[in-house]
Amino acid sequence: MQVLIDERAEECLGTEMEDVIRAIAADTLAYEGFSSECEVSVSVVDGAEIQTINRQFRGIDRVTDVLSFPQLTFTEGEIPEKNENGEIVLGDIILCLQRAKEQAAEYGHSLKREIAFLTAHSMLHLLGYDHMTPQEEKVMFQKQEEILQKAGIPRA
């Protein structure tokens, strides 16, 4: 699996948080039994940039923590796009470091926990999960927690 990280925020994630993103992305794929070689792109941005993207693609003019842009629709018979290395392109994750730090403080846990949570959440979106209904939300949030428990990053 290839995780491409593009840091566009003024403040950088740092190696430890990049490692967390890569590990949780891989853990999510393993949890879901996704064994194909794949690529995920993660852009780390500031509040202004994610607000612009949120407005442009979702019509919501505010800062958010993370956005996910899946490349696969998981439609039967769909032929997934592959990169030059033959890896399936799962999609793009846009993560707002500023908002992740704020949420870690709000929830009283570490930045590592917040980054791990946002990564698992976004990876599940890339794999076709959503939380538009109460049942979908229950399934998705249970999966997130199980992934983080297995990774040794439980809710504090």
N, C-alpha and C positions, 0 to 999 in steps of 0.2 A: 504494500500500500504506500502510496506517495501522498504526503500532505504538504502542499505548497503554502507557505506562510508569507504574506505580504504585509509588512508593518508600515502603515501610512499615518499612524497617530504620532503626535509630537513625542509622547512618552512611549518607550519600547516595552514590550512584554518581558523580555529577558529569556534566557535559555531555559530556566526551570519551567516557566509557564508554557513555552513552546513545546517542551517535552510532555507536559500535562496534556496539551491539545492532541499531540500525536498519539500518546498512549490511550487516551479516552476514545479517540476516533477508532483506533484499532480494536479496543475493548468492545465498542458498540457493534462493530462489524462481526466480531467473534460471537458476541451474545446473540446476534440475529442470524448467525450461521451463513453470513455472506462471505463466501470463500474466493470470489473472483478478484483478481488484481484490479485495483481501482486507484483513482486520483480524486482528491478533495482539495479545493482551494479555500484558504482561510485568509481574509483580509482583516487586519486590526486597524480600526479607524477611530476618529474622535467623534464627539457628539454632533458637531455641525455636519460632518459627512454622512453619518448614519441617518440623521434627520432628513437630509436631502434625498437619500436613497429611499427611505421610508415614505416620504411624500411622493416621490416619482413612481414607485412601484406599487404602493399600497394605498395611496391617497390619504395617508395619516401624517400630519405635519407636526411630528414631535420626535424627540430622541427616544430610542428604544435600545434594549440591551444586545439583541442579536437578530439577524435576519438570515433566512435560509432560502436558497434558490436551487431546488433540485433539477437535475437534468433528465432524470428518468421519471416516467409516469407509471411504470409498472403495469402497463397495458399488455395483455396477452399478445404475443407475437412481435412486441416492440424489439427492435434491434438497437442496443445501446451504443451511443457514440463512444469511440475509443480514441485515446491520444496516440501520439507517435510511438509510445512504448507498448501499445496493445492493452493499456489499462482502461477500464470502464470509467468514464468521467461521471462521478456521482453528482457533483454540483459545487456550489459556492456557499460559503458561510461568511457573513459580515459581522464582526464582533466589535462592540464599542467598549474599549478598555475603561474609559472614564465611567460609563454606566455600570460596568462589572464591579469596579471598585466601590462605587456608591452602594450598590446592592449588597456586596459583601459586608459593608459596615451596617447597613439597615438590618440585615438578617443575622448579624452577629457571628459570621463565620469567616473563614480565611478567603483570600483572593483565589487561592488554589481550588478550593471547593466551588467557588462561583464560576471560575473558568471551566472546571470539569463539568459542572452542571450544564452550563450553556453549550459546551461542546457536545455532550451526550444528547441534549435536547435537539440541537441542530442536526446532528447526525441522524437521529430518528426521523426528522423531517425529510432529509435527503433519501432515506430509505422508504419513504411513502407514508409515514405516520403523520397524524394531525390531531388537533384538540379542539375541533369546532363544536363537537357535541359533548355532553357530560360523559358518555361512555368512552368516546375516543380519548378524552382527557384522562380518564381513570387509567386506561390501558397504557397510554404514553407515559404518564407520570410514574406509574408502577415500574415500567421498564427502565426509566431514567434512574430511579432509586436503586434498582437491582444492579444496574451497570456500575453505579458509583460504589455500592456496597462491595461488589466483587473486586473493584479497583482499590479498595481500602480507603475510600474517601466518603465515609458516611455523613449523614446530616448530623451536625453538632447539637 
